[in-house]
Amino acid sequence: MNDIVDRITSLVARYFRSQYNTGLKPEEIQLQYTRKEFKGDLTLVIFPLAKYVKKSPEDTARELGVFLKNELDAVDDFNIIKGFLNLRISYTYWLNLWGASAGNQAMASGS
């Protein structure tokens, strides 16, 4: 799971640097599990990021959602709830992750 979190945070930081010439660092990006009452797997907290671009949180979230969906095959879809960008991670990503995990466990146990 850390792999996708790291990929998303570094892409968001890169996007802000290239599009808005900001000094945003990956550690400033807040990514958390999506609350169960909302659709998605990971939620990007947009409020602190919107100040860098001087746009509304919803516009910032939409812009980032489109960018992430285009840049990462692992991001299947997204939705926006106020200042939160909820990302749905693709089934293919999860299957590959679980397959790799099972393979690593089998190798570790000598099977």
Secondary structure, 3 states (H helix, E strand, C coil): CHHHHHHHHHHHHHHHHHHHCCCCCHHHCCEEECCCCCCCCEEEECHHHHHHHCCCHHHHHHHHHHHHHHHCCCEEEEEEECCEEEEEECHHHHHHHHHHHHHHHHHHHCC
